[in-house]
């Protein structure tokens, strides 16, 4: 399965920020939990140390790409999302 992800974290001043978005390349993972782990590993060390949660989105290729209408501008179609809190991802070993 292909995924895109966003890591939510607090910056140096305590403001809530995100790293990653739908413009980033999609990556392959074995499921949403694996995708969340990969998203944390892909993040910079600062973002990883301040992370609060990871949101992953399932992607499938858009069959009508290249553009045939305004709606078909994106090469990916987006489906369900799932949010994992960092405590769930870096807690006790499985």
PyMOL Python script that loads the backbone (N, CA, C, O; Angstrom):
from pymol import cmd

cmd.read_pdbstr("""\
ATOM      1  N   UNK A   1       0.846  -1.181   0.000  1.00  0.00           N
ATOM      2  CA  UNK A   1       0.000   0.000   0.000  1.00  0.00           C
ATOM      3  C   UNK A   1       0.887   1.239   0.000  1.00  0.00           C
ATOM      4  O   UNK A   1       2.007   1.219   0.509  1.00  0.00           O
ATOM      5  N   UNK A   2       0.372   2.300  -0.572  1.00  0.00           N
ATOM      6  CA  UNK A   2       1.103   3.564  -0.627  1.00  0.00           C
ATOM      7  C   UNK A   2       0.486   4.548   0.371  1.00  0.00           C
ATOM      8  O   UNK A   2      -0.727   4.575   0.575  1.00  0.00           O
ATOM      9  N   UNK A   3       1.353   5.350   0.981  1.00  0.00           N
ATOM     10  CA  UNK A   3       0.917   6.288   2.017  1.00  0.00           C
ATOM     11  C   UNK A   3       1.604   7.639   1.859  1.00  0.00           C
ATOM     12  O   UNK A   3       2.685   7.738   1.277  1.00  0.00           O
ATOM     13  N   UNK A   4       0.969   8.660   2.377  1.00  0.00           N
ATOM     14  CA  UNK A   4       1.575   9.964   2.610  1.00  0.00           C
ATOM     15  C   UNK A   4       1.314  10.288   4.075  1.00  0.00           C
ATOM     16  O   UNK A   4       0.355   9.786   4.661  1.00  0.00           O
ATOM     17  N   UNK A   5       2.159  11.122   4.666  1.00  0.00           N
ATOM     18  CA  UNK A   5       2.011  11.340   6.101  1.00  0.00           C
ATOM     19  C   UNK A   5       2.351  12.769   6.499  1.00  0.00           C
ATOM     20  O   UNK A   5       2.969  13.523   5.748  1.00  0.00           O
ATOM     21  N   UNK A   6       1.922  13.108   7.709  1.00  0.00           N
ATOM     22  CA  UNK A   6       2.205  14.403   8.301  1.00  0.00           C
ATOM     23  C   UNK A   6       2.509  14.177   9.779  1.00  0.00           C
ATOM     24  O   UNK A   6       1.755  13.503  10.481  1.00  0.00           O
ATOM     25  N   UNK A   7       3.621  14.747  10.246  1.00  0.00           N
ATOM     26  CA  UNK A   7       4.020  14.632  11.652  1.00  0.00           C
ATOM     27  C   UNK A   7       3.708  15.955  12.334  1.00  0.00           C
ATOM     28  O   UNK A   7       4.190  17.005  11.910  1.00  0.00           O
ATOM     29  N   UNK A   8       2.903  15.906  13.392  1.00  0.00           N
ATOM     30  CA  UNK A   8       2.588  17.114  14.171  1.00  0.00           C
ATOM     31  C   UNK A   8       3.557  17.211  15.332  1.00  0.00           C
ATOM     32  O   UNK A   8       3.815  16.225  16.022  1.00  0.00           O
ATOM     33  N   UNK A   9       4.096  18.412  15.546  1.00  0.00           N
ATOM     34  CA  UNK A   9       5.080  18.623  16.609  1.00  0.00           C
ATOM     35  C   UNK A   9       4.971  20.037  17.143  1.00  0.00           C
ATOM     36  O   UNK A   9       4.302  20.885  16.553  1.00  0.00           O
ATOM     37  N   UNK A  10       5.638  20.289  18.275  1.00  0.00           N
ATOM     38  CA  UNK A  10       5.718  21.636  18.850  1.00  0.00           C
ATOM     39  C   UNK A  10       7.087  22.205  18.522  1.00  0.00           C
ATOM     40  O   UNK A  10       8.102  21.544  18.742  1.00  0.00           O
ATOM     41  N   UNK A  11       7.126  23.425  17.999  1.00  0.00           N
ATOM     42  CA  UNK A  11       8.413  24.040  17.673  1.00  0.00           C
ATOM     43  C   UNK A  11       9.049  24.643  18.928  1.00  0.00           C
ATOM     44  O   UNK A  11       8.539  24.464  20.034  1.00  0.00           O
ATOM     45  N   UNK A  12      10.165  25.357  18.751  1.00  0.00           N
ATOM     46  CA  UNK A  12      10.927  25.891  19.893  1.00  0.00           C
ATOM     47  C   UNK A  12      10.109  26.846  20.753  1.00  0.00           C
ATOM     48  O   UNK A  12      10.366  26.968  21.951  1.00  0.00           O
ATOM     49  N   UNK A  13       9.116  27.534  20.153  1.00  0.00           N
ATOM     50  CA  UNK A  13       8.299  28.468  20.931  1.00  0.00           C
ATOM     51  C   UNK A  13       7.028  27.820  21.475  1.00  0.00           C
ATOM     52  O   UNK A  13       6.233  28.476  22.149  1.00  0.00           O
ATOM     53  N   UNK A  14       6.839  26.534  21.183  1.00  0.00           N
ATOM     54  CA  UNK A  14       5.661  25.822  21.682  1.00  0.00           C
ATOM     55  C   UNK A  14       4.475  25.832  20.742  1.00  0.00           C
ATOM     56  O   UNK A  14       3.430  25.269  21.067  1.00  0.00           O
ATOM     57  N   UNK A  15       4.612  26.462  19.578  1.00  0.00           N
ATOM     58  CA  UNK A  15       3.509  26.499  18.616  1.00  0.00           C
ATOM     59  C   UNK A  15       3.378  25.148  17.906  1.00  0.00           C
ATOM     60  O   UNK A  15       4.381  24.484  17.646  1.00  0.00           O
ATOM     61  N   UNK A  16       2.154  24.746  17.594  1.00  0.00           N
ATOM     62  CA  UNK A  16       1.893  23.489  16.902  1.00  0.00           C
ATOM     63  C   UNK A  16       2.218  23.648  15.423  1.00  0.00           C
ATOM     64  O   UNK A  16       1.730  24.578  14.780  1.00  0.00           O
ATOM     65  N   UNK A  17       3.029  22.757  14.878  1.00  0.00           N
ATOM     66  CA  UNK A  17       3.450  22.792  13.479  1.00  0.00           C
ATOM     67  C   UNK A  17       3.328  21.397  12.885  1.00  0.00           C
ATOM     68  O   UNK A  17       3.177  20.415  13.612  1.00  0.00           O
ATOM     69  N   UNK A  18       3.394  21.317  11.553  1.00  0.00           N
ATOM     70  CA  UNK A  18       3.378  20.016  10.887  1.00  0.00           C
ATOM     71  C   UNK A  18       4.564  19.902   9.948  1.00  0.00           C
ATOM     72  O   UNK A  18       5.061  20.894   9.416  1.00  0.00           O
ATOM     73  N   UNK A  19       4.998  18.678   9.762  1.00  0.00           N
ATOM     74  CA  UNK A  19       6.086  18.377   8.841  1.00  0.00           C
ATOM     75  C   UNK A  19       5.568  17.332   7.873  1.00  0.00           C
ATOM     76  O   UNK A  19       5.056  16.294   8.293  1.00  0.00           O
ATOM     77  N   UNK A  20       5.697  17.595   6.585  1.00  0.00           N
ATOM     78  CA  UNK A  20       5.179  16.682   5.575  1.00  0.00           C
ATOM     79  C   UNK A  20       3.787  17.103   5.155  1.00  0.00           C
ATOM     80  O   UNK A  20       3.029  17.659   5.950  1.00  0.00           O
ATOM     81  N   UNK A  21       3.455  16.835   3.902  1.00  0.00           N
ATOM     82  CA  UNK A  21       2.116  17.147   3.405  1.00  0.00           C
ATOM     83  C   UNK A  21       1.838  16.315   2.164  1.00  0.00           C
ATOM     84  O   UNK A  21       2.625  15.437   1.810  1.00  0.00           O
ATOM     85  N   UNK A  22       0.728  16.587   1.510  1.00  0.00           N
ATOM     86  CA  UNK A  22       0.330  15.806   0.347  1.00  0.00           C
ATOM     87  C   UNK A  22       1.217  16.058  -0.864  1.00  0.00           C
ATOM     88  O   UNK A  22       1.123  15.327  -1.850  1.00  0.00           O
ATOM     89  N   UNK A  23       2.079  17.076  -0.818  1.00  0.00           N
ATOM     90  CA  UNK A  23       3.002  17.326  -1.925  1.00  0.00           C
ATOM     91  C   UNK A  23       4.241  16.439  -1.844  1.00  0.00           C
ATOM     92  O   UNK A  23       4.953  16.280  -2.835  1.00  0.00           O
ATOM     93  N   UNK A  24       4.503  15.860  -0.675  1.00  0.00           N
ATOM     94  CA  UNK A  24       5.640  14.955  -0.528  1.00  0.00           C
ATOM     95  C   UNK A  24       5.388  13.675  -1.317  1.00  0.00           C
ATOM     96  O   UNK A  24       4.238  13.316  -1.569  1.00  0.00           O
ATOM     97  N   UNK A  25       6.460  12.984  -1.707  1.00  0.00           N
ATOM     98  CA  UNK A  25       6.258  11.727  -2.444  1.00  0.00           C
ATOM     99  C   UNK A  25       5.595  10.661  -1.571  1.00  0.00           C
ATOM    100  O   UNK A  25       5.814  10.602  -0.361  1.00  0.00           O
ATOM    101  N   UNK A  26       4.790   9.834  -2.204  1.00  0.00           N
ATOM    102  CA  UNK A  26       4.170   8.711  -1.491  1.00  0.00           C
ATOM    103  C   UNK A  26       5.229   7.648  -1.246  1.00  0.00           C
ATOM    104  O   UNK A  26       6.207   7.558  -1.988  1.00  0.00           O
ATOM    105  N   UNK A  27       5.038   6.844  -0.206  1.00  0.00           N
ATOM    106  CA  UNK A  27       5.976   5.769   0.090  1.00  0.00           C
ATOM    107  C   UNK A  27       5.207   4.508   0.416  1.00  0.00           C
ATOM    108  O   UNK A  27       4.049   4.556   0.832  1.00  0.00           O
ATOM    109  N   UNK A  28       5.867   3.378   0.222  1.00  0.00           N
ATOM    110  CA  UNK A  28       5.230   2.091   0.422  1.00  0.00           C
ATOM    111  C   UNK A  28       5.422   1.614   1.858  1.00  0.00           C
ATOM    112  O   UNK A  28       6.490   1.778   2.447  1.00  0.00           O
ATOM    113  N   UNK A  29       4.369   1.022   2.406  1.00  0.00           N
ATOM    114  CA  UNK A  29       4.428   0.459   3.758  1.00  0.00           C
ATOM    115  C   UNK A  29       3.468  -0.724   3.822  1.00  0.00           C
ATOM    116  O   UNK A  29       2.593  -0.872   2.968  1.00  0.00           O
ATOM    117  N   UNK A  30       3.637  -1.554   4.832  1.00  0.00           N
ATOM    118  CA  UNK A  30       2.816  -2.766   4.984  1.00  0.00           C
ATOM    119  C   UNK A  30       1.474  -2.498   5.657  1.00  0.00           C
ATOM    120  O   UNK A  30       0.647  -3.404   5.754  1.00  0.00           O
ATOM    121  N   UNK A  31       1.246  -1.298   6.115  1.00  0.00           N
ATOM    122  CA  UNK A  31      -0.001  -0.927   6.775  1.00  0.00           C
ATOM    123  C   UNK A  31       0.155   0.446   7.389  1.00  0.00           C
ATOM    124  O   UNK A  31       1.231   1.040   7.320  1.00  0.00           O
ATOM    125  N   UNK A  32      -0.905   0.956   7.989  1.00  0.00           N
ATOM    126  CA  UNK A  32      -0.861   2.322   8.512  1.00  0.00           C
ATOM    127  C   UNK A  32       0.113   2.458   9.684  1.00  0.00           C
ATOM    128  O   UNK A  32       0.761   3.496   9.822  1.00  0.00           O
ATOM    129  N   UNK A  33       0.228   1.441  10.521  1.00  0.00           N
ATOM    130  CA  UNK A  33       1.169   1.507  11.634  1.00  0.00           C
ATOM    131  C   UNK A  33       2.613   1.533  11.134  1.00  0.00           C
ATOM    132  O   UNK A  33       3.433   2.302  11.636  1.00  0.00           O
ATOM    133  N   UNK A  34       2.920   0.699  10.154  1.00  0.00           N
ATOM    134  CA  UNK A  34       4.250   0.698   9.544  1.00  0.00           C
ATOM    135  C   UNK A  34       4.527   2.045   8.879  1.00  0.00           C
ATOM    136  O   UNK A  34       5.640   2.564   8.957  1.00  0.00           O
ATOM    137  N   UNK A  35       3.514   2.607   8.226  1.00  0.00           N
ATOM    138  CA  UNK A  35       3.669   3.923   7.583  1.00  0.00           C
ATOM    139  C   UNK A  35       3.961   5.008   8.613  1.00  0.00           C
ATOM    140  O   UNK A  35       4.769   5.900   8.355  1.00  0.00           O
ATOM    141  N   UNK A  36       3.318   4.946   9.769  1.00  0.00           N
ATOM    142  CA  UNK A  36       3.556   5.935  10.827  1.00  0.00           C
ATOM    143  C   UNK A  36       4.985   5.824  11.352  1.00  0.00           C
ATOM    144  O   UNK A  36       5.639   6.838  11.594  1.00  0.00           O
ATOM    145  N   UNK A  37       5.470   4.593  11.530  1.00  0.00           N
ATOM    146  CA  UNK A  37       6.859   4.399  11.961  1.00  0.00           C
ATOM    147  C   UNK A  37       7.824   4.968  10.922  1.00  0.00           C
ATOM    148  O   UNK A  37       8.791   5.646  11.271  1.00  0.00           O
ATOM    149  N   UNK A  38       7.560   4.693   9.656  1.00  0.00           N
ATOM    150  CA  UNK A  38       8.432   5.203   8.594  1.00  0.00           C
ATOM    151  C   UNK A  38       8.409   6.727   8.546  1.00  0.00           C
ATOM    152  O   UNK A  38       9.436   7.357   8.294  1.00  0.00           O
ATOM    153  N   UNK A  39       7.248   7.318   8.784  1.00  0.00           N
ATOM    154  CA  UNK A  39       7.145   8.785   8.777  1.00  0.00           C
ATOM    155  C   UNK A  39       8.011   9.384   9.875  1.00  0.00           C
ATOM    156  O   UNK A  39       8.675  10.397   9.656  1.00  0.00           O
ATOM    157  N   UNK A  40       8.012   8.775  11.041  1.00  0.00           N
ATOM    158  CA  UNK A  40       8.855   9.275  12.130  1.00  0.00           C
ATOM    159  C   UNK A  40      10.332   9.148  11.779  1.00  0.00           C
ATOM    160  O   UNK A  40      11.120  10.048  12.072  1.00  0.00           O
ATOM    161  N   UNK A  41      10.706   8.049  11.162  1.00  0.00           N
ATOM    162  CA  UNK A  41      12.109   7.854  10.795  1.00  0.00           C
ATOM    163  C   UNK A  41      12.544   8.797   9.675  1.00  0.00           C
ATOM    164  O   UNK A  41      13.719   9.155   9.588  1.00  0.00           O
ATOM    165  N   UNK A  42      11.608   9.201   8.819  1.00  0.00           N
ATOM    166  CA  UNK A  42      11.927  10.131   7.726  1.00  0.00           C
ATOM    167  C   UNK A  42      12.018  11.577   8.206  1.00  0.00           C
ATOM    168  O   UNK A  42      12.612  12.415   7.527  1.00  0.00           O
ATOM    169  N   UNK A  43      11.445  11.875   9.348  1.00  0.00           N
ATOM    170  CA  UNK A  43      11.436  13.247   9.875  1.00  0.00           C
ATOM    171  C   UNK A  43      12.837  13.636  10.347  1.00  0.00           C
ATOM    172  O   UNK A  43      13.672  12.780  10.640  1.00  0.00           O
ATOM    173  N   UNK A  44      13.071  14.940  10.414  1.00  0.00           N
ATOM    174  CA  UNK A  44      14.360  15.428  10.920  1.00  0.00           C
ATOM    175  C   UNK A  44      14.479  15.110  12.411  1.00  0.00           C
ATOM    176  O   UNK A  44      13.465  14.904  13.078  1.00  0.00           O
ATOM    177  N   UNK A  45      15.703  15.067  12.943  1.00  0.00           N
ATOM    178  CA  UNK A  45      15.860  14.774  14.375  1.00  0.00           C
ATOM    179  C   UNK A  45      15.100  15.752  15.280  1.00  0.00           C
ATOM    180  O   UNK A  45      14.554  15.340  16.304  1.00  0.00           O
ATOM    181  N   UNK A  46      15.058  17.048  14.916  1.00  0.00           N
ATOM    182  CA  UNK A  46      14.321  18.017  15.737  1.00  0.00           C
ATOM    183  C   UNK A  46      12.836  17.679  15.761  1.00  0.00           C
ATOM    184  O   UNK A  46      12.223  17.638  16.828  1.00  0.00           O
ATOM    185  N   UNK A  47      12.255  17.435  14.584  1.00  0.00           N
ATOM    186  CA  UNK A  47      10.827  17.112  14.507  1.00  0.00           C
ATOM    187  C   UNK A  47      10.550  15.820  15.271  1.00  0.00           C
ATOM    188  O   UNK A  47       9.561  15.731  15.998  1.00  0.00           O
ATOM    189  N   UNK A  48      11.406  14.833  15.113  1.00  0.00           N
ATOM    190  CA  UNK A  48      11.227  13.553  15.802  1.00  0.00           C
ATOM    191  C   UNK A  48      11.237  13.730  17.311  1.00  0.00           C
ATOM    192  O   UNK A  48      10.461  13.087  18.018  1.00  0.00           O
ATOM    193  N   UNK A  49      12.108  14.597  17.806  1.00  0.00           N
ATOM    194  CA  UNK A  49      12.207  14.778  19.256  1.00  0.00           C
ATOM    195  C   UNK A  49      11.029  15.565  19.830  1.00  0.00           C
ATOM    196  O   UNK A  49      10.735  15.441  21.019  1.00  0.00           O
ATOM    197  N   UNK A  50      10.355  16.365  19.019  1.00  0.00           N
ATOM    198  CA  UNK A  50       9.233  17.186  19.484  1.00  0.00           C
ATOM    199  C   UNK A  50       7.877  16.665  19.005  1.00  0.00           C
ATOM    200  O   UNK A  50       6.853  17.312  19.230  1.00  0.00           O
ATOM    201  N   UNK A  51       7.861  15.510  18.352  1.00  0.00           N
ATOM    202  CA  UNK A  51       6.635  14.991  17.728  1.00  0.00           C
ATOM    203  C   UNK A  51       5.554  14.686  18.747  1.00  0.00           C
ATOM    204  O   UNK A  51       5.829  14.233  19.858  1.00  0.00           O
ATOM    205  N   UNK A  52       4.314  14.944  18.343  1.00  0.00           N
ATOM    206  CA  UNK A  52       3.134  14.651  19.154  1.00  0.00           C
ATOM    207  C   UNK A  52       2.347  13.500  18.540  1.00  0.00           C
ATOM    208  O   UNK A  52       1.970  12.553  19.231  1.00  0.00           O
ATOM    209  N   UNK A  53       2.103  13.593  17.227  1.00  0.00           N
ATOM    210  CA  UNK A  53       1.352  12.544  16.551  1.00  0.00           C
ATOM    211  C   UNK A  53       1.739  12.472  15.081  1.00  0.00           C
ATOM    212  O   UNK A  53       2.356  13.385  14.532  1.00  0.00           O
ATOM    213  N   UNK A  54       1.357  11.352  14.455  1.00  0.00           N
ATOM    214  CA  UNK A  54       1.597  11.133  13.032  1.00  0.00           C
ATOM    215  C   UNK A  54       0.258  10.795  12.395  1.00  0.00           C
ATOM    216  O   UNK A  54      -0.460   9.920  12.879  1.00  0.00           O
ATOM    217  N   UNK A  55      -0.080  11.487  11.311  1.00  0.00           N
ATOM    218  CA  UNK A  55      -1.302  11.208  10.565  1.00  0.00           C
ATOM    219  C   UNK A  55      -0.892  10.606   9.235  1.00  0.00           C
ATOM    220  O   UNK A  55      -0.118  11.213   8.495  1.00  0.00           O
ATOM    221  N   UNK A  56      -1.403   9.408   8.916  1.00  0.00           N
ATOM    222  CA  UNK A  56      -1.088   8.761   7.644  1.00  0.00           C
ATOM    223  C   UNK A  56      -2.343   8.700   6.784  1.00  0.00           C
ATOM    224  O   UNK A  56      -3.452   8.533   7.291  1.00  0.00           O
ATOM    225  N   UNK A  57      -2.153   8.837   5.483  1.00  0.00           N
ATOM    226  CA  UNK A  57      -3.244   8.818   4.517  1.00  0.00           C
ATOM    227  C   UNK A  57      -2.952   7.770   3.460  1.00  0.00           C
ATOM    228  O   UNK A  57      -1.850   7.732   2.914  1.00  0.00           O
ATOM    229  N   UNK A  58      -3.927   6.919   3.165  1.00  0.00           N
ATOM    230  CA  UNK A  58      -3.770   5.895   2.129  1.00  0.00           C
ATOM    231  C   UNK A  58      -3.914   6.557   0.761  1.00  0.00           C
ATOM    232  O   UNK A  58      -4.799   7.388   0.555  1.00  0.00           O
ATOM    233  N   UNK A  59      -3.034   6.182  -0.177  1.00  0.00           N
ATOM    234  CA  UNK A  59      -3.041   6.738  -1.526  1.00  0.00           C
ATOM    235  C   UNK A  59      -3.160   5.619  -2.551  1.00  0.00           C
ATOM    236  O   UNK A  59      -2.597   4.539  -2.372  1.00  0.00           O
ATOM    237  N   UNK A  60      -3.887   5.882  -3.615  1.00  0.00           N
ATOM    238  CA  UNK A  60      -3.900   4.987  -4.773  1.00  0.00           C
ATOM    239  C   UNK A  60      -3.658   5.837  -6.006  1.00  0.00           C
ATOM    240  O   UNK A  60      -4.020   7.014  -6.023  1.00  0.00           O
ATOM    241  N   UNK A  61      -3.051   5.263  -7.043  1.00  0.00           N
ATOM    242  CA  UNK A  61      -2.793   6.050  -8.256  1.00  0.00           C
ATOM    243  C   UNK A  61      -4.093   6.545  -8.882  1.00  0.00           C
ATOM    244  O   UNK A  61      -5.094   5.830  -8.918  1.00  0.00           O
ATOM    245  N   UNK A  62      -4.058   7.769  -9.370  1.00  0.00           N
ATOM    246  CA  UNK A  62      -5.201   8.366 -10.053  1.00  0.00           C
ATOM    247  C   UNK A  62      -5.160   7.900 -11.502  1.00  0.00           C
ATOM    248  O   UNK A  62      -4.252   8.269 -12.246  1.00  0.00           O
ATOM    249  N   UNK A  63      -6.122   7.103 -11.902  1.00  0.00           N
ATOM    250  CA  UNK A  63      -6.135   6.504 -13.243  1.00  0.00           C
ATOM    251  C   UNK A  63      -6.327   7.532 -14.356  1.00  0.00           C
ATOM    252  O   UNK A  63      -5.972   7.269 -15.504  1.00  0.00           O
ATOM    253  N   UNK A  64      -6.883   8.695 -14.031  1.00  0.00           N
ATOM    254  CA  UNK A  64      -7.143   9.707 -15.061  1.00  0.00           C
ATOM    255  C   UNK A  64      -6.005  10.710 -15.178  1.00  0.00           C
ATOM    256  O   UNK A  64      -6.139  11.711 -15.881  1.00  0.00           O
ATOM    257  N   UNK A  65      -4.868  10.456 -14.492  1.00  0.00           N
ATOM    258  CA  UNK A  65      -3.717  11.347 -14.586  1.00  0.00           C
ATOM    259  C   UNK A  65      -2.942  10.959 -15.831  1.00  0.00           C
ATOM    260  O   UNK A  65      -2.800   9.754 -16.040  1.00  0.00           O
ATOM    261  N   UNK A  66      -2.437  11.808 -16.660  1.00  0.00           N
ATOM    262  CA  UNK A  66      -2.333  13.253 -16.552  1.00  0.00           C
ATOM    263  C   UNK A  66      -3.675  13.968 -16.680  1.00  0.00           C
ATOM    264  O   UNK A  66      -4.705  13.364 -16.979  1.00  0.00           O
ATOM    265  N   UNK A  67      -3.623  15.240 -16.449  1.00  0.00           N
ATOM    266  CA  UNK A  67      -4.807  16.076 -16.257  1.00  0.00           C
ATOM    267  C   UNK A  67      -5.781  15.991 -17.428  1.00  0.00           C
ATOM    268  O   UNK A  67      -5.431  16.240 -18.582  1.00  0.00           O
ATOM    269  N   UNK A  68      -7.026  15.628 -17.084  1.00  0.00           N
ATOM    270  CA  UNK A  68      -8.105  15.715 -18.065  1.00  0.00           C
ATOM    271  C   UNK A  68      -9.165  16.702 -17.573  1.00  0.00           C
ATOM    272  O   UNK A  68     -10.036  17.112 -18.341  1.00  0.00           O
ATOM    273  N   UNK A  69      -9.092  17.083 -16.300  1.00  0.00           N
ATOM    274  CA  UNK A  69      -9.978  18.106 -15.747  1.00  0.00           C
ATOM    275  C   UNK A  69      -9.307  18.700 -14.513  1.00  0.00           C
ATOM    276  O   UNK A  69      -8.255  18.225 -14.085  1.00  0.00           O
ATOM    277  N   UNK A  70      -9.909  19.730 -13.947  1.00  0.00           N
ATOM    278  CA  UNK A  70      -9.350  20.386 -12.772  1.00  0.00           C
ATOM    279  C   UNK A  70      -9.266  19.417 -11.594  1.00  0.00           C
ATOM    280  O   UNK A  70      -8.316  19.484 -10.814  1.00  0.00           O
ATOM    281  N   UNK A  71     -10.235  18.524 -11.453  1.00  0.00           N
ATOM    282  CA  UNK A  71     -10.271  17.583 -10.338  1.00  0.00           C
ATOM    283  C   UNK A  71      -9.117  16.582 -10.417  1.00  0.00           C
ATOM    284  O   UNK A  71      -8.665  16.087  -9.385  1.00  0.00           O
ATOM    285  N   UNK A  72      -8.637  16.279 -11.616  1.00  0.00           N
ATOM    286  CA  UNK A  72      -7.636  15.235 -11.811  1.00  0.00           C
ATOM    287  C   UNK A  72      -6.201  15.748 -11.790  1.00  0.00           C
ATOM    288  O   UNK A  72      -5.317  15.099 -12.349  1.00  0.00           O
ATOM    289  N   UNK A  73      -5.946  16.881 -11.169  1.00  0.00           N
ATOM    290  CA  UNK A  73      -4.600  17.448 -11.165  1.00  0.00           C
ATOM    291  C   UNK A  73      -3.589  16.628 -10.383  1.00  0.00           C
ATOM    292  O   UNK A  73      -2.400  16.663 -10.699  1.00  0.00           O
ATOM    293  N   UNK A  74      -4.023  15.899  -9.384  1.00  0.00           N
ATOM    294  CA  UNK A  74      -3.119  15.156  -8.518  1.00  0.00           C
ATOM    295  C   UNK A  74      -2.946  13.728  -9.042  1.00  0.00           C
ATOM    296  O   UNK A  74      -3.934  13.089  -9.408  1.00  0.00           O
ATOM    297  N   UNK A  75      -1.711  13.214  -9.085  1.00  0.00           N
ATOM    298  CA  UNK A  75      -1.511  11.840  -9.550  1.00  0.00           C
ATOM    299  C   UNK A  75      -1.981  10.784  -8.551  1.00  0.00           C
ATOM    300  O   UNK A  75      -1.950   9.593  -8.860  1.00  0.00           O
ATOM    301  N   UNK A  76      -2.417  11.202  -7.355  1.00  0.00           N
ATOM    302  CA  UNK A  76      -2.881  10.274  -6.324  1.00  0.00           C
ATOM    303  C   UNK A  76      -4.314  10.572  -5.937  1.00  0.00           C
ATOM    304  O   UNK A  76      -4.755  11.721  -5.976  1.00  0.00           O
ATOM    305  N   UNK A  77      -5.045   9.520  -5.559  1.00  0.00           N
ATOM    306  CA  UNK A  77      -6.360   9.661  -4.949  1.00  0.00           C
ATOM    307  C   UNK A  77      -6.177   9.326  -3.475  1.00  0.00           C
ATOM    308  O   UNK A  77      -5.445   8.395  -3.138  1.00  0.00           O
ATOM    309  N   UNK A  78      -6.837  10.077  -2.592  1.00  0.00           N
ATOM    310  CA  UNK A  78      -6.631   9.928  -1.155  1.00  0.00           C
ATOM    311  C   UNK A  78      -7.850   9.291  -0.513  1.00  0.00           C
ATOM    312  O   UNK A  78      -8.992   9.606  -0.850  1.00  0.00           O
ATOM    313  N   UNK A  79      -7.584   8.394   0.409  1.00  0.00           N
ATOM    314  CA  UNK A  79      -8.651   7.643   1.069  1.00  0.00           C
ATOM    315  C   UNK A  79      -8.570   7.882   2.576  1.00  0.00           C
ATOM    316  O   UNK A  79      -8.268   8.998   2.998  1.00  0.00           O
ATOM    317  N   UNK A  80      -8.822   6.903   3.367  1.00  0.00           N
ATOM    318  CA  UNK A  80      -8.880   7.061   4.808  1.00  0.00           C
ATOM    319  C   UNK A  80      -7.584   7.526   5.448  1.00  0.00           C
ATOM    320  O   UNK A  80      -6.492   7.278   4.936  1.00  0.00           O
ATOM    321  N   UNK A  81      -7.728   8.206   6.579  1.00  0.00           N
ATOM    322  CA  UNK A  81      -6.569   8.632   7.360  1.00  0.00           C
ATOM    323  C   UNK A  81      -6.636   7.988   8.742  1.00  0.00           C
ATOM    324  O   UNK A  81      -7.704   7.608   9.223  1.00  0.00           O
ATOM    325  N   UNK A  82      -5.474   7.879   9.359  1.00  0.00           N
ATOM    326  CA  UNK A  82      -5.399   7.344  10.715  1.00  0.00           C
ATOM    327  C   UNK A  82      -4.335   8.126  11.455  1.00  0.00           C
ATOM    328  O   UNK A  82      -3.269   8.416  10.911  1.00  0.00           O
ATOM    329  N   UNK A  83      -4.633   8.469  12.712  1.00  0.00           N
ATOM    330  CA  UNK A  83      -3.682   9.229  13.527  1.00  0.00           C
ATOM    331  C   UNK A  83      -3.131   8.331  14.625  1.00  0.00           C
ATOM    332  O   UNK A  83      -3.878   7.635  15.312  1.00  0.00           O
ATOM    333  N   UNK A  84      -1.810   8.359  14.778  1.00  0.00           N
ATOM    334  CA  UNK A  84      -1.129   7.642  15.851  1.00  0.00           C
ATOM    335  C   UNK A  84      -0.396   8.649  16.707  1.00  0.00           C
ATOM    336  O   UNK A  84       0.333   9.494  16.187  1.00  0.00           O
ATOM    337  N   UNK A  85      -0.580   8.571  18.020  1.00  0.00           N
ATOM    338  CA  UNK A  85       0.194   9.416  18.924  1.00  0.00           C
ATOM    339  C   UNK A  85       1.572   8.797  19.102  1.00  0.00           C
ATOM    340  O   UNK A  85       1.718   7.576  19.075  1.00  0.00           O
ATOM    341  N   UNK A  86       2.566   9.630  19.281  1.00  0.00           N
ATOM    342  CA  UNK A  86       3.947   9.161  19.364  1.00  0.00           C
ATOM    343  C   UNK A  86       4.118   8.158  20.496  1.00  0.00           C
ATOM    344  O   UNK A  86       4.912   7.226  20.375  1.00  0.00           O
ATOM    345  N   UNK A  87       3.387   8.332  21.593  1.00  0.00           N
ATOM    346  CA  UNK A  87       3.455   7.374  22.701  1.00  0.00           C
ATOM    347  C   UNK A  87       3.110   5.956  22.235  1.00  0.00           C
ATOM    348  O   UNK A  87       3.678   4.987  22.739  1.00  0.00           O
ATOM    349  N   UNK A  88       2.185   5.827  21.282  1.00  0.00           N
ATOM    350  CA  UNK A  88       1.821   4.535  20.748  1.00  0.00           C
ATOM    351  C   UNK A  88       2.948   3.964  19.893  1.00  0.00           C
ATOM    352  O   UNK A  88       3.119   2.747  19.830  1.00  0.00           O
ATOM    353  N   UNK A  89       3.709   4.819  19.242  1.00  0.00           N
ATOM    354  CA  UNK A  89       4.730   4.369  18.292  1.00  0.00           C
ATOM    355  C   UNK A  89       6.067   4.060  18.941  1.00  0.00           C
ATOM    356  O   UNK A  89       6.785   3.173  18.480  1.00  0.00           O
ATOM    357  N   UNK A  90       6.413   4.773  19.998  1.00  0.00           N
ATOM    358  CA  UNK A  90       7.732   4.592  20.609  1.00  0.00           C
ATOM    359  C   UNK A  90       7.633   4.058  22.036  1.00  0.00           C
ATOM    360  O   UNK A  90       8.575   4.177  22.819  1.00  0.00           O
ATOM    361  N   UNK A  91       6.497   3.475  22.359  1.00  0.00           N
ATOM    362  CA  UNK A  91       6.295   2.927  23.694  1.00  0.00           C
ATOM    363  C   UNK A  91       7.075   1.638  23.893  1.00  0.00           C
ATOM    364  O   UNK A  91       8.157   1.472  23.328  1.00  0.00           O
ATOM    365  N   UNK A  92       6.552   0.752  24.666  1.00  0.00           N
ATOM    366  CA  UNK A  92       7.232  -0.519  24.962  1.00  0.00           C
ATOM    367  C   UNK A  92       7.393  -1.333  23.685  1.00  0.00           C
ATOM    368  O   UNK A  92       6.541  -1.294  22.797  1.00  0.00           O
ATOM    369  N   UNK A  93       8.484  -2.062  23.604  1.00  0.00           N
ATOM    370  CA  UNK A  93       8.754  -2.896  22.435  1.00  0.00           C
ATOM    371  C   UNK A  93       7.711  -3.980  22.304  1.00  0.00           C
ATOM    372  O   UNK A  93       7.213  -4.498  23.303  1.00  0.00           O
ATOM    373  N   UNK A  94       7.380  -4.325  21.072  1.00  0.00           N
ATOM    374  CA  UNK A  94       6.351  -5.353  20.824  1.00  0.00           C
ATOM    375  C   UNK A  94       6.879  -6.741  21.126  1.00  0.00           C
ATOM    376  O   UNK A  94       6.153  -7.724  20.975  1.00  0.00           O
TER     377      UNK A  94
END
""", "prot")
cmd.dss("prot")
cmd.show_as("cartoon", "prot")
cmd.util.cbc("prot")
cmd.orient("prot")
